[in-house]
Amino acid sequence: MTNHSTHKFATLTALAAACALILATPAIAATDAVNASVPSAKDSSQRIIRRAQPNAVIGATQPSAAASVAPADSIAQTTPTPSTRVYQRGPITSAGIDISKGQLRSIPTPQANISNISFVSTVLIPTKQGVGGDRLDVSLLDDFIEDVSPNARNYPTNFPNRSQRYYTREKIKVMADWIDPFASAPNASYDVLIRAAKLNGMGRNLDLGSDYVVRGGKYVDRAIKAKPDSGEANFLYGVMLSEGGGFKEGKKYLDRAVSLGYTEAEQSLAQSDLLSDRRSEALSRLRRLEQRVPDNQIIRQQIKLVEDGKFYIWDIPSPDINVNPKTLNQTS
């Protein structure tokens, strides 16, 4: 009889735990109700997004990621439709039934705590050039690029420790493989190409192999052809060429990026000056840039490096990043 009671109590305990998990689910969801036909994606750092329905349209009022990753003019300025709704930051609530006052009165009340939840804005980009066609959810991709760019955008890379460098390498492999089929399409959109170029460029900087070098150059070249007045695309191509030893060819694209108002292109030109034994030109360029952008602390640090006789202006303390092994395969 005792064994039967013990077994029954254990069964009820397991049932209570399962109910707790089910009842806690609404607390992990965002403030917008989820349509069962719309898949969701949540990575292990508890950042939650929701995909738009296929062929959904995103409007001009749609929030975007950081401007350096997803410029406002890269999102189609069309009339929004009810089919596209995205998560917004807001209060998180829980819902459920208090089972402690029912038939399971003798069972301890399950407790669940949720903390450290953050949200990323949903970013949808066209997969192909022209009007219409499917849109690609690049919310987590843009968040990752923004996070690791200060460490991996230039060669040599600059990471706070070997573990972060390794995890970044592994995640770039996964994400580059994910976006490559879209970027390889003959009519791939500028938005797809520029992101594929960034990923492969960082892969090149992290010594992932010649395939990344070839793909990075190919994608950024096509991005410039699709959007010749893109300061970002000209900057990326100029950096790839100059850091690969093609200072003369790279300067042409970096000068173009400067004329389009891309500040960081001036810093890359100063780096090229240093590597070409033109220290005074590099120092003059950085000092002029500091006068135009007086609040940029990085430029001040770079001037000090050149004054101290250093040859690499990006040799500054590397920022810590939020890349860990648990998020490597959370790209879908």
C-alpha positions as CSV (number, residue, x, y, z in Angstrom):
1,M,0.0,0.0,0.0
2,T,2.9,2.3,0.8
3,N,4.6,1.6,-2.5
4,H,1.3,2.4,-4.3
5,S,0.9,5.7,-2.5
6,T,4.5,6.6,-3.2
7,H,4.1,5.8,-6.9
8,K,0.9,7.9,-7.0
9,F,2.6,10.8,-5.3
10,A,5.6,10.7,-7.7
11,T,3.2,10.6,-10.7
12,L,1.3,13.6,-9.4
13,T,4.6,15.5,-8.7
14,A,5.7,14.9,-12.3
15,L,2.3,16.0,-13.6
16,A,2.5,19.2,-11.6
17,A,6.0,19.9,-13.0
18,A,4.7,19.4,-16.5
19,C,1.8,21.6,-15.9
20,A,4.1,24.3,-14.6
21,L,6.1,24.3,-17.7
22,I,3.0,24.5,-19.9
23,L,1.5,27.2,-17.9
24,A,4.7,29.2,-17.8
25,T,4.9,29.3,-21.6
26,P,3.0,32.6,-22.0
27,A,5.5,34.3,-19.8
28,I,8.2,33.6,-22.4
29,A,6.2,34.9,-25.3
30,A,6.2,38.5,-26.3
31,T,3.3,41.0,-26.1
32,D,1.8,40.2,-29.5
33,A,-0.4,37.1,-29.9
34,V,1.2,34.4,-32.0
35,N,-0.7,33.0,-35.0
36,A,-0.2,29.3,-35.2
37,S,0.6,29.5,-38.9
38,V,3.6,31.9,-38.3
39,P,6.8,30.2,-37.1
40,S,8.8,31.7,-34.3
41,A,12.5,31.7,-33.5
42,K,14.1,32.1,-30.1
43,D,17.8,31.7,-29.5
44,S,19.4,30.4,-26.2
45,S,20.1,34.0,-25.0
46,Q,16.4,34.4,-24.7
47,R,16.0,36.9,-27.5
48,I,12.7,36.3,-29.2
49,I,11.5,37.2,-32.7
50,R,8.7,36.2,-34.9
51,R,8.8,35.7,-38.6
52,A,6.4,37.4,-41.0
53,Q,4.2,35.3,-43.2
54,P,5.6,34.4,-46.6
55,N,5.3,37.3,-49.1
56,A,4.3,39.7,-46.3
57,V,4.8,43.4,-46.9
58,I,6.7,45.6,-44.4
59,G,5.9,49.3,-44.1
60,A,8.0,52.4,-43.7
61,T,7.1,52.5,-40.0
62,Q,8.6,49.1,-39.4
63,P,11.5,49.3,-36.8
64,S,14.9,48.3,-38.1
65,A,18.2,47.2,-36.7
66,A,21.2,49.5,-36.3
67,A,21.6,52.0,-39.1
68,S,25.0,50.6,-40.0
69,V,23.5,47.2,-40.6
70,A,20.1,47.9,-42.1
71,P,19.8,51.4,-43.5
72,A,16.3,52.8,-43.6
73,D,16.4,53.1,-47.4
74,S,17.0,49.3,-47.7
75,I,13.5,48.5,-46.6
76,A,10.7,48.7,-49.1
77,Q,8.5,51.8,-48.5
78,T,5.2,50.1,-49.2
79,T,1.8,50.1,-47.6
80,P,1.8,47.8,-44.5
81,T,-0.6,44.9,-44.5
82,P,-2.2,43.2,-41.5
83,S,-0.3,40.0,-42.3
84,T,3.0,41.4,-40.9
85,R,3.1,42.0,-37.1
86,V,6.3,42.0,-35.1
87,Y,7.2,41.8,-31.4
88,Q,7.7,45.0,-29.6
89,R,9.4,45.5,-26.3
90,G,6.7,45.5,-23.6
91,P,5.6,44.0,-20.3
92,I,5.9,40.2,-19.9
93,T,2.9,38.6,-18.2
94,S,2.2,35.1,-17.0
95,A,-1.1,33.3,-17.1
96,G,-2.2,30.0,-15.6
97,I,-4.3,28.2,-13.0
98,D,-3.4,27.9,-9.4
99,I,-3.4,24.1,-8.9
100,S,-2.5,24.3,-5.2
101,K,-6.2,24.7,-4.3
102,G,-7.5,21.9,-6.4
103,Q,-7.2,18.1,-6.2
104,L,-3.4,18.4,-5.9
105,R,-3.7,20.3,-2.6
106,S,-0.8,18.5,-1.0
107,I,1.6,19.1,-3.9
108,P,4.0,22.1,-3.5
109,T,3.1,25.0,-5.8
110,P,5.5,25.1,-8.8
111,Q,7.6,28.2,-9.1
112,A,9.0,29.6,-12.3
113,N,11.3,32.7,-12.8
114,I,12.3,34.3,-16.0
115,S,15.0,36.9,-16.3
116,N,17.5,38.5,-18.7
117,I,15.1,38.5,-21.6
118,S,15.9,41.0,-24.4
119,F,14.3,41.6,-27.8
120,V,15.6,42.4,-31.3
121,S,13.6,44.2,-33.8
122,T,12.3,42.2,-36.7
123,V,14.1,43.0,-39.9
124,L,12.7,41.7,-43.2
125,I,14.6,42.2,-46.5
126,P,13.7,41.3,-50.0
127,T,15.5,38.2,-51.3
128,K,15.5,39.4,-54.9
129,Q,15.7,42.7,-56.8
130,G,12.5,44.3,-58.0
131,V,9.1,44.6,-56.5
132,G,7.4,41.6,-54.9
133,G,8.9,38.3,-54.0
134,D,9.7,36.6,-50.7
135,R,11.3,38.4,-47.7
136,L,14.0,37.1,-45.5
137,D,14.1,37.5,-41.7
138,V,17.6,38.7,-40.9
139,S,16.8,39.9,-37.3
140,L,19.3,37.7,-35.5
141,L,21.8,37.9,-38.3
142,D,21.9,41.7,-38.1
143,D,22.1,41.5,-34.3
144,F,25.1,39.2,-34.6
145,I,26.9,41.3,-37.3
146,E,26.5,44.5,-35.2
147,D,27.8,42.7,-32.1
148,V,31.0,41.3,-33.7
149,S,31.9,43.9,-36.3
150,P,34.1,45.9,-34.1
151,N,36.2,42.8,-33.4
152,A,36.2,41.1,-36.8
153,R,35.6,43.8,-39.5
154,N,39.3,44.6,-39.9
155,Y,42.4,42.5,-40.4
156,P,44.0,41.4,-38.1
157,T,41.0,40.8,-35.9
158,N,40.8,42.0,-32.3
159,F,39.1,39.8,-29.7
160,P,39.2,39.9,-25.9
161,N,40.1,36.2,-25.7
162,R,40.5,33.1,-27.8
163,S,37.1,31.6,-26.8
164,Q,35.2,34.6,-28.3
165,R,37.3,34.4,-31.4
166,Y,36.5,30.7,-31.8
167,Y,32.8,31.1,-31.2
168,T,32.6,34.0,-33.7
169,R,34.4,31.8,-36.3
170,E,32.0,29.0,-35.8
171,K,28.9,31.1,-36.0
172,I,30.1,32.9,-39.1
173,K,30.4,29.5,-40.8
174,V,26.8,28.7,-39.9
175,M,25.4,32.0,-41.0
176,A,27.4,32.3,-44.2
177,D,26.2,28.8,-45.2
178,W,22.6,29.9,-44.4
179,I,22.7,33.1,-46.5
180,D,24.8,31.9,-49.4
181,P,22.0,30.2,-51.4
182,F,20.1,33.6,-51.4
183,A,23.2,35.6,-52.3
184,S,24.2,33.2,-55.1
185,A,21.0,33.8,-56.9
186,P,21.5,35.8,-60.1
187,N,18.9,38.5,-59.0
188,A,19.8,38.6,-55.3
189,S,18.9,41.9,-53.7
190,Y,21.4,44.4,-52.5
191,D,20.3,43.8,-48.9
192,V,21.1,40.1,-49.2
193,L,24.4,40.7,-51.0
194,I,25.7,43.3,-48.5
195,R,25.1,41.0,-45.5
196,A,26.7,38.0,-47.3
197,A,29.7,40.3,-48.1
198,K,30.1,41.3,-44.4
199,L,29.9,37.7,-43.2
200,N,32.4,36.4,-45.7
201,G,34.7,39.4,-45.2
202,M,34.8,38.7,-41.5
203,G,35.4,35.0,-42.3
204,R,38.4,36.0,-44.4
205,N,39.7,38.1,-41.5
206,L,39.3,35.1,-39.2
207,D,41.3,32.9,-41.6
208,L,38.5,30.6,-42.5
209,G,39.9,30.0,-46.0
210,S,40.1,31.2,-49.6
211,D,36.4,30.4,-50.2
212,Y,35.5,33.3,-47.9
213,V,37.9,35.6,-49.8
214,V,36.4,34.8,-53.1
215,R,32.7,35.0,-52.0
216,G,33.3,38.2,-50.1
217,G,34.8,40.0,-53.1
218,K,32.1,38.6,-55.4
219,Y,29.2,39.6,-53.2
220,V,30.4,43.1,-52.5
221,D,31.2,43.7,-56.2
222,R,27.6,42.7,-57.1
223,A,26.3,44.9,-54.2
224,I,28.1,48.0,-55.7
225,K,26.7,47.2,-59.1
226,A,23.2,46.9,-57.6
227,K,23.6,50.2,-55.7
228,P,26.6,52.3,-56.9
229,D,25.9,55.1,-54.4
230,S,26.2,52.9,-51.3
231,G,28.9,54.3,-49.1
232,E,28.9,51.0,-47.1
233,A,29.4,48.8,-50.1
234,N,32.3,51.0,-51.4
235,F,33.8,51.0,-48.0
236,L,33.7,47.2,-47.6
237,Y,35.2,46.7,-51.0
238,G,38.0,49.2,-50.3
239,V,38.8,47.6,-47.0
240,M,38.9,44.1,-48.5
241,L,41.3,45.3,-51.3
242,S,43.6,47.5,-49.2
243,E,43.9,45.0,-46.3
244,G,44.7,42.4,-48.9
245,G,47.6,44.4,-50.2
246,G,45.8,46.2,-53.1
247,F,46.3,49.7,-51.6
248,K,46.0,51.5,-55.0
249,E,42.8,49.7,-56.1
250,G,41.3,49.9,-52.6
251,K,41.9,53.6,-52.3
252,K,39.6,54.2,-55.2
253,Y,36.7,52.6,-53.4
254,L,37.5,54.2,-50.1
255,D,37.7,57.6,-51.6
256,R,34.3,57.0,-53.1
257,A,33.0,56.0,-49.7
258,V,34.4,59.2,-48.2
259,S,32.7,61.3,-50.8
260,L,29.4,59.5,-49.9
261,G,29.9,60.5,-46.2
262,Y,31.1,57.2,-44.8
263,T,33.4,58.3,-41.9
264,E,35.1,55.0,-41.3
265,A,36.5,55.0,-44.8
266,E,38.8,57.9,-43.7
267,Q,40.2,55.7,-41.0
268,S,40.9,52.9,-43.4
269,L,42.7,55.4,-45.7
270,A,44.8,56.4,-42.8
271,Q,45.6,52.7,-42.2
272,S,46.6,52.3,-45.8
273,D,48.9,55.4,-45.5
274,L,50.6,53.8,-42.6
275,L,51.2,50.5,-44.4
276,S,52.5,52.5,-47.4
277,D,55.1,54.3,-45.2
278,R,53.2,57.6,-45.3
279,R,52.9,58.2,-41.6
280,S,52.6,62.0,-41.8
281,E,49.7,61.7,-44.3
282,A,48.0,59.2,-42.0
283,L,48.4,61.5,-39.0
284,S,47.1,64.5,-40.8
285,R,44.1,62.6,-42.1
286,L,43.2,61.4,-38.6
287,R,43.6,64.9,-37.1
288,R,41.3,66.4,-39.8
289,L,38.8,63.6,-39.1
290,E,38.9,64.3,-35.4
291,Q,38.0,68.0,-36.0
292,R,34.9,66.8,-38.0
293,V,33.9,64.2,-35.5
294,P,35.1,65.5,-32.1
295,D,33.1,63.1,-30.1
296,N,34.6,60.0,-31.6
297,Q,36.9,58.6,-28.9
298,I,38.3,55.9,-31.2
299,I,39.8,58.5,-33.6
300,R,41.6,60.1,-30.6
301,Q,43.1,56.7,-29.6
302,Q,44.2,56.1,-33.2
303,I,46.0,59.4,-33.4
304,K,47.9,58.5,-30.2
305,L,48.9,55.1,-31.7
306,V,50.3,56.8,-34.8
307,E,52.1,59.4,-32.7
308,D,53.7,56.5,-30.7
309,G,55.0,55.0,-33.9
310,K,52.5,52.1,-34.2
311,F,51.5,50.7,-37.6
312,Y,48.0,49.5,-36.8
313,I,45.4,52.0,-35.9
314,W,42.9,49.4,-34.8
315,D,45.1,48.1,-32.0
316,I,42.8,49.4,-29.3
317,P,41.1,47.6,-26.4
318,S,38.7,45.2,-28.0
319,P,35.0,45.3,-26.8
320,D,33.5,42.3,-25.2
321,I,30.9,40.5,-27.2
322,N,27.8,38.3,-26.6
323,V,28.7,35.2,-28.6
324,N,28.6,31.8,-26.9
325,P,28.4,28.2,-28.1
326,K,24.8,27.8,-27.1
327,T,23.7,30.2,-29.9
328,L,25.7,28.7,-32.8
329,N,22.9,26.8,-34.5
330,Q,20.0,29.2,-33.6
331,T,19.7,30.9,-37.0
332,S,16.5,29.5,-38.4
